Amino acid sequence: MSGKQPARDSSRIQTEQELRRMNDDWVKALVRADGATLDRIMADDFFFAYPMEGDDKAQFIGDVVSGDVKVEFLTRENVGVRIWGSTAVLTGKGLSKMVLQGPRL
């Protein structure tokens, strides 16, 4: 076993912990309508699909901050992180109650 293995494992653990923290921060920011935190966390090419339409990052954050999209609650379970080199994917099951300009989603 190489002496580099523990450092690599430590780096993977730190990356996984950071992604889980960012996911938790994103959920809290959605519920609180915290535009600054959403802007910091979300990728520039973010896209959110609603029934019959969709928003890019700026529009989505604007809708959340204005109340056009209201997230009453959002929970996550079975959250997992997979890391391949410099790429990571966070997956999970979510349950939410959202209001989109009136109708609930």
KOLLO-43761 format. One record per atom (N, C-alpha, C, O): residue in one letter; chain; x, y, z. Coordinates in nm, 2 decimals. Last residue first. Layout:
   residuo   cadena       px       py       pz
         A        A        X        Y        Z
...
***
This chain:
   residuo   cadena       px       py       pz
         L        A    -4.69     2.27    -0.56
         L        A    -4.62     2.17    -0.64
         L        A    -4.58     2.06    -0.55
         L        A    -4.52     1.96    -0.59
         R        A    -4.98     2.49    -0.56
         R        A    -4.88     2.41    -0.49
         R        A    -4.82     2.30    -0.58
         R        A    -4.89     2.25    -0.67
         P        A    -5.02     2.80    -0.73
         P        A    -5.05     2.66    -0.71
         P        A    -4.94     2.59    -0.64
         P        A    -4.82     2.62    -0.66
         G        A    -4.88     3.07    -0.67
         G        A    -5.01     3.03    -0.63
         G        A    -5.03     2.88    -0.62
         G        A    -5.06     2.83    -0.51
         Q        A    -4.62     3.07    -0.78
         Q        A    -4.71     3.17    -0.82
         Q        A    -4.86     3.13    -0.79
         Q        A    -4.95     3.15    -0.87
         L        A    -4.58     2.77    -0.65
         L        A    -4.53     2.84    -0.77
         L        A    -4.64     2.94    -0.81
         L        A    -4.74     2.90    -0.88
         V        A    -4.48     2.64    -0.35
         V        A    -4.59     2.72    -0.41
         V        A    -4.52     2.80    -0.53
         V        A    -4.43     2.87    -0.51
         M        A    -4.39     2.32    -0.23
         M        A    -4.35     2.45    -0.29
         M        A    -4.48     2.51    -0.35
         M        A    -4.57     2.44    -0.39
         K        A    -4.26     2.09    -0.03
         K        A    -4.39     2.16    -0.05
         K        A    -4.35     2.30    -0.10
         K        A    -4.29     2.38    -0.03
         S        A    -4.07     1.79    -0.08
         S        A    -4.09     1.93    -0.07
         S        A    -4.23     1.97    -0.08
         S        A    -4.32     1.90    -0.14
         L        A    -3.83     1.55    -0.05
         L        A    -3.97     1.57    -0.03
         L        A    -3.99     1.72    -0.01
         L        A    -3.92     1.78     0.08
         G        A    -3.58     1.36    -0.22
         G        A    -3.63     1.48    -0.16
         G        A    -3.78     1.49    -0.15
         G        A    -3.85     1.43    -0.23
         K        A    -3.30     1.16    -0.22
         K        A    -3.45     1.16    -0.24
         K        A    -3.50     1.28    -0.16
         K        A    -3.46     1.30    -0.04
         G        A    -2.99     1.21    -0.39
         G        A    -3.08     1.19    -0.27
         G        A    -3.22     1.19    -0.31
         G        A    -3.26     1.23    -0.43
         T        A    -2.65     1.27    -0.48
         T        A    -2.78     1.22    -0.51
         T        A    -2.86     1.21    -0.38
         T        A    -2.80     1.20    -0.27
         L        A    -2.38     1.44    -0.62
         L        A    -2.46     1.42    -0.49
         L        A    -2.60     1.38    -0.54
         L        A    -2.66     1.44    -0.62
         V        A    -2.08     1.38    -0.77
         V        A    -2.23     1.38    -0.79
         V        A    -2.29     1.35    -0.66
         V        A    -2.26     1.26    -0.59
         A        A    -1.78     1.52    -0.89
         A        A    -1.85     1.46    -0.79
         A        A    -2.00     1.47    -0.82
         A        A    -2.04     1.57    -0.88
         T        A    -1.46     1.51    -1.05
         T        A    -1.60     1.52    -1.06
         T        A    -1.67     1.45    -0.95
         T        A    -1.63     1.34    -0.91
         S        A    -1.19     1.46    -1.05
         S        A    -1.23     1.59    -1.02
         S        A    -1.38     1.62    -1.03
         S        A    -1.43     1.73    -1.03
         G        A    -1.24     1.12    -0.97
         G        A    -1.14     1.22    -1.01
         G        A    -1.18     1.36    -0.96
         G        A    -1.20     1.38    -0.84
         W        A    -1.55     1.09    -0.87
         W        A    -1.46     1.03    -0.98
         W        A    -1.36     1.14    -1.02
         W        A    -1.40     1.23    -1.09
         I        A    -1.76     1.02    -0.61
         I        A    -1.65     1.11    -0.66
         I        A    -1.57     1.03    -0.76
         I        A    -1.53     0.91    -0.73
         R        A    -2.08     1.05    -0.48
         R        A    -1.99     0.97    -0.55
         R        A    -1.88     1.06    -0.62
         R        A    -1.92     1.17    -0.67
         V        A    -2.29     1.06    -0.20
         V        A    -2.19     1.14    -0.28
         V        A    -2.10     1.04    -0.35
         V        A    -2.05     0.94    -0.28
         G        A    -2.63     1.06    -0.10
         G        A    -2.50     1.00    -0.12
         G        A    -2.42     1.08    -0.21
         G        A    -2.46     1.17    -0.29
         V        A    -2.91     1.06     0.11
         V        A    -2.81     1.14     0.04
         V        A    -2.68     1.07     0.02
         V        A    -2.63     1.01     0.12
         N        A    -3.15     0.97     0.22
         N        A    -3.06     0.88     0.14
         N        A    -2.96     0.96     0.05
         N        A    -2.94     0.92    -0.06
         E        A    -3.33     1.27     0.20
         E        A    -3.29     1.15     0.27
         E        A    -3.21     1.06     0.17
         E        A    -3.22     1.09     0.05
         R        A    -3.44     1.61     0.27
         R        A    -3.35     1.51     0.19
         R        A    -3.33     1.39     0.27
         R        A    -3.31     1.39     0.39
         T        A    -3.70     1.84     0.25
         T        A    -3.62     1.75     0.32
         T        A    -3.55     1.66     0.23
         T        A    -3.59     1.63     0.12
         L        A    -3.84     2.15     0.25
         L        A    -3.76     2.06     0.17
         L        A    -3.68     1.97     0.25
         L        A    -3.59     2.02     0.33
         F        A    -4.11     2.38     0.27
         F        A    -4.02     2.29     0.33
         F        A    -3.95     2.20     0.23
         F        A    -4.01     2.17     0.12
         E        A    -4.19     2.59     0.11
         E        A    -4.23     2.59     0.25
         E        A    -4.15     2.49     0.33
         E        A    -4.12     2.52     0.44
         V        A    -4.07     2.79    -0.12
         V        A    -4.04     2.66    -0.07
         V        A    -4.08     2.66     0.08
         V        A    -4.01     2.72     0.16
         K        A    -4.21     2.97    -0.37
         K        A    -4.20     2.97    -0.22
         K        A    -4.18     2.82    -0.18
         K        A    -4.26     2.74    -0.21
         V        A    -4.17     3.18    -0.63
         V        A    -4.14     3.04    -0.59
         V        A    -4.12     3.04    -0.44
         V        A    -4.02     3.09    -0.39
         D        A    -4.23     3.44    -0.59
         D        A    -4.30     3.37    -0.69
         D        A    -4.28     3.22    -0.68
         D        A    -4.37     3.14    -0.72
         G        A    -4.07     3.56    -0.40
         G        A    -4.18     3.48    -0.35
         G        A    -4.26     3.42    -0.46
         G        A    -4.36     3.35    -0.43
         S        A    -3.83     3.68    -0.47
         S        A    -3.96     3.76    -0.48
         S        A    -4.08     3.69    -0.42
         S        A    -4.18     3.75    -0.39
         V        A    -3.65     3.47    -0.43
         V        A    -3.64     3.59    -0.34
         V        A    -3.77     3.67    -0.35
         V        A    -3.81     3.73    -0.25
         V        A    -3.74     3.29    -0.63
         V        A    -3.73     3.25    -0.49
         V        A    -3.73     3.37    -0.40
         V        A    -3.81     3.38    -0.30
         D        A    -3.70     3.44    -0.86
         D        A    -3.83     3.39    -0.83
         D        A    -3.84     3.35    -0.68
         D        A    -3.94     3.38    -0.61
         G        A    -3.42     3.49    -0.85
         G        A    -3.52     3.60    -0.85
         G        A    -3.66     3.56    -0.81
         G        A    -3.72     3.63    -0.73
         I        A    -3.34     3.22    -0.88
         I        A    -3.31     3.30    -0.76
         I        A    -3.40     3.42    -0.74
         I        A    -3.45     3.44    -0.63
         F        A    -3.44     3.18    -1.15
         F        A    -3.48     3.10    -1.03
         F        A    -3.46     3.17    -0.90
         F        A    -3.54     3.17    -0.82
         Q        A    -3.30     3.37    -1.29
         Q        A    -3.45     3.38    -1.29
         Q        A    -3.50     3.30    -1.17
         Q        A    -3.59     3.34    -1.10
         A        A    -3.03     3.29    -1.26
         A        A    -3.07     3.42    -1.22
         A        A    -3.22     3.43    -1.20
         A        A    -3.27     3.49    -1.11
         K        A    -3.04     3.02    -1.36
         K        A    -3.00     3.05    -1.23
         K        A    -3.05     3.18    -1.18
         K        A    -3.12     3.19    -1.08
         D        A    -3.34     2.97    -1.56
         D        A    -3.20     2.97    -1.54
         D        A    -3.17     3.01    -1.40
         D        A    -3.26     3.04    -1.32
         D        A    -3.64     2.78    -1.55
         D        A    -3.57     2.90    -1.52
         D        A    -3.42     2.88    -1.52
         D        A    -3.38     2.77    -1.48
         G        A    -3.93     2.66    -1.74
         G        A    -3.81     2.64    -1.67
         G        A    -3.74     2.78    -1.65
         G        A    -3.77     2.87    -1.72
         E        A    -4.25     2.49    -1.80
         E        A    -4.15     2.60    -1.82
         E        A    -4.03     2.57    -1.74
         E        A    -4.01     2.46    -1.68
         M        A    -4.42     2.28    -1.75
         M        A    -4.45     2.36    -1.87
         M        A    -4.35     2.48    -1.88
         M        A    -4.37     2.56    -1.98
         P        A    -4.34     2.25    -1.42
         P        A    -4.43     2.20    -1.52
         P        A    -4.45     2.31    -1.63
         P        A    -4.50     2.42    -1.60
         Y        A    -3.99     2.35    -1.42
         Y        A    -4.12     2.35    -1.36
         Y        A    -4.21     2.28    -1.46
         Y        A    -4.17     2.26    -1.58
         A        A    -3.65     2.30    -1.39
         A        A    -3.76     2.28    -1.47
         A        A    -3.89     2.27    -1.39
         A        A    -3.90     2.19    -1.29
         F        A    -3.37     2.50    -1.36
         F        A    -3.48     2.44    -1.29
         F        A    -3.60     2.42    -1.37
         F        A    -3.65     2.52    -1.43
         F        A    -3.03     2.51    -1.41
         F        A    -3.16     2.52    -1.48
         F        A    -3.26     2.44    -1.40
         F        A    -3.23     2.32    -1.36
         F        A    -2.70     2.64    -1.39
         F        A    -2.81     2.58    -1.33
         F        A    -2.94     2.61    -1.41
         F        A    -2.95     2.71    -1.47
         D        A    -2.46     2.75    -1.48
         D        A    -2.54     2.69    -1.58
         D        A    -2.66     2.62    -1.52
         D        A    -2.72     2.53    -1.59
         D        A    -2.34     2.84    -1.24
         D        A    -2.38     2.94    -1.33
         D        A    -2.47     2.88    -1.44
         D        A    -2.56     2.95    -1.49
         A        A    -2.45     2.65    -0.95
         A        A    -2.36     2.66    -1.07
         A        A    -2.42     2.77    -1.17
         A        A    -2.54     2.79    -1.17
         M        A    -2.50     2.78    -0.62
         M        A    -2.55     2.72    -0.75
         M        A    -2.46     2.75    -0.86
         M        A    -2.40     2.86    -0.87
         I        A    -2.38     2.92    -0.40
         I        A    -2.38     2.77    -0.41
         I        A    -2.41     2.72    -0.55
         I        A    -2.34     2.62    -0.60
         R        A    -2.42     3.19    -0.44
         R        A    -2.28     3.14    -0.40
         R        A    -2.28     2.99    -0.43
         R        A    -2.17     2.94    -0.48
         D        A    -2.69     3.21    -0.48
         D        A    -2.60     3.26    -0.58
         D        A    -2.46     3.20    -0.56
         D        A    -2.39     3.16    -0.66
         L        A    -2.79     3.12    -0.23
         L        A    -2.82     3.05    -0.35
         L        A    -2.72     3.08    -0.46
         L        A    -2.67     3.00    -0.53
         T        A    -2.69     3.33    -0.07
         T        A    -2.64     3.20    -0.05
         T        A    -2.67     3.11    -0.17
         T        A    -2.58     3.03    -0.21
         A        A    -2.84     3.55    -0.17
         A        A    -2.69     3.55    -0.17
         A        A    -2.63     3.41    -0.16
         A        A    -2.54     3.38    -0.22
         G        A    -3.11     3.48    -0.13
         G        A    -3.06     3.49    -0.26
         G        A    -2.91     3.49    -0.27
         G        A    -2.85     3.43    -0.36
         D        A    -3.29     3.30     0.07
         D        A    -3.16     3.37     0.08
         D        A    -3.09     3.37    -0.05
         D        A    -3.02     3.28    -0.09
         A        A    -3.54     3.18     0.14
         A        A    -3.53     3.28     0.03
         A        A    -3.41     3.36     0.04
         A        A    -3.41     3.49     0.02
         R        A    -3.55     2.98     0.33
         R        A    -3.53     3.12     0.38
         R        A    -3.53     3.23     0.27
         R        A    -3.53     3.35     0.30
         V        A    -3.55     2.76     0.16
         V        A    -3.67     2.78     0.25
         V        A    -3.66     2.93     0.30
         V        A    -3.77     2.99     0.33
         L        A    -3.31     2.79     0.02
         L        A    -3.43     2.79    -0.05
         L        A    -3.55     2.82     0.04
         L        A    -3.64     2.90     0.01
         A        A    -3.12     2.78     0.23
         A        A    -3.14     2.90     0.16
         A        A    -3.26     2.91     0.08
         A        A    -3.33     3.01     0.07
         K        A    -3.16     2.51     0.31
         K        A    -3.19     2.62     0.41
         K        A    -3.21     2.75     0.33
         K        A    -3.30     2.82     0.36
         V        A    -3.06     2.38     0.08
         V        A    -3.19     2.36     0.12
         V        A    -3.24     2.47     0.22
         V        A    -3.35     2.52     0.20
         W        A    -2.79     2.48     0.08
         W        A    -2.88     2.51    -0.04
         W        A    -3.03     2.49     0.01
         W        A    -3.11     2.58    -0.02
         D        A    -2.69     2.37     0.31
         D        A    -2.70     2.52     0.30
         D        A    -2.79     2.56     0.19
         D        A    -2.87     2.65     0.20
         D        A    -2.70     2.10     0.24
         D        A    -2.77     2.14     0.35
         D        A    -2.79     2.30     0.34
         D        A    -2.90     2.35     0.37
         N        A    -2.51     2.11     0.02
         N        A    -2.65     2.07     0.00
         N        A    -2.74     2.11     0.11
         N        A    -2.85     2.16     0.09
         M        A    -2.28     2.19     0.16
         M        A    -2.34     2.28     0.06
         M        A    -2.48     2.24     0.03
         M        A    -2.56     2.33     0.01
         R        A    -2.25     1.95     0.31
         R        A    -2.27     2.08     0.38
         R        A    -2.33     2.18     0.28
         R        A    -2.43     2.25     0.31
         R        A    -2.19     1.77     0.11
         R        A    -2.31     1.75     0.20
         R        A    -2.35     1.88     0.27
         R        A    -2.46     1.91     0.28
         L        A    -1.96     1.88     0.01
         L        A    -2.08     1.87    -0.07
         L        A    -2.20     1.85     0.01
         L        A    -2.31     1.91    -0.02
         E        A    -1.79     1.85     0.24
         E        A    -1.82     1.98     0.18
         E        A    -1.94     1.98     0.09
         E        A    -2.02     2.07     0.10
         Q        A    -1.78     1.57     0.26
         Q        A    -1.84     1.65     0.37
         Q        A    -1.87     1.79     0.32
         Q        A    -1.98     1.84     0.36
         E        A    -1.65     1.50     0.02
         E        A    -1.79     1.45     0.05
         E        A    -1.85     1.54     0.16
         E        A    -1.97     1.57     0.14
         T        A    -1.40     1.63     0.06
         T        A    -1.49     1.67    -0.05
         T        A    -1.63     1.63    -0.03
         T        A    -1.72     1.70    -0.05
         Q        A    -1.31     1.49     0.28
         Q        A    -1.33     1.63     0.30
         Q        A    -1.42     1.68     0.18
         Q        A    -1.51     1.76     0.21
         I        A    -1.29     1.23     0.17
         I        A    -1.38     1.25     0.28
         I        A    -1.41     1.40     0.30
         I        A    -1.53     1.44     0.32
         R        A    -1.09     1.28    -0.02
         R        A    -1.22     1.24    -0.06
         R        A    -1.33     1.26     0.05
         R        A    -1.44     1.30     0.02
         S        A    -0.88     1.35     0.15
         S        A    -0.93     1.44     0.05
         S        A    -1.07     1.41     0.01
         S        A    -1.15     1.50    -0.01
         S        A    -0.84     1.10     0.28
         S        A    -0.88     1.22     0.36
         S        A    -0.93     1.33     0.26
         S        A    -1.03     1.39     0.30
         D        A    -0.76     0.94     0.06
         D        A    -0.89     0.91     0.13
         D        A    -0.93     1.03     0.21
         D        A    -1.05     1.06     0.21
         R        A    -0.52     1.07     0.00
         R        A    -0.62     1.06    -0.10
         R        A    -0.76     1.03    -0.03
         R        A    -0.86     1.10    -0.06
         A        A    -0.38     1.01     0.24
         A        A    -0.40     1.15     0.20
         A        A    -0.52     1.16     0.10
         A        A    -0.60     1.25     0.11
         P        A    -0.37     0.73     0.24
         P        A    -0.44     0.80     0.34
         P        A    -0.47     0.94     0.31
         P        A    -0.58     0.99     0.34
         Q        A    -0.21     0.69    -0.01
         Q        A    -0.35     0.64     0.00
         Q        A    -0.42     0.72     0.11
         Q        A    -0.53     0.76     0.09
         K        A     0.06     0.74    -0.01
         K        A    -0.03     0.84    -0.06
         K        A    -0.18     0.81    -0.04
         K        A    -0.26     0.90    -0.04
         G        A     0.21     0.52     0.05
         G        A     0.19     0.62     0.15
         G        A     0.10     0.73     0.11
         G        A     0.06     0.81     0.20
         S        A     0.05     0.22    -0.08
         S        A     0.13     0.34    -0.10
         S        A     0.11     0.44     0.02
         S        A     0.00     0.43     0.08
         M        A     0.08    -0.12     0.00
         M        A     0.00     0.00     0.00
         M        A     0.09     0.12     0.00
         M        A     0.19     0.13     0.07
***
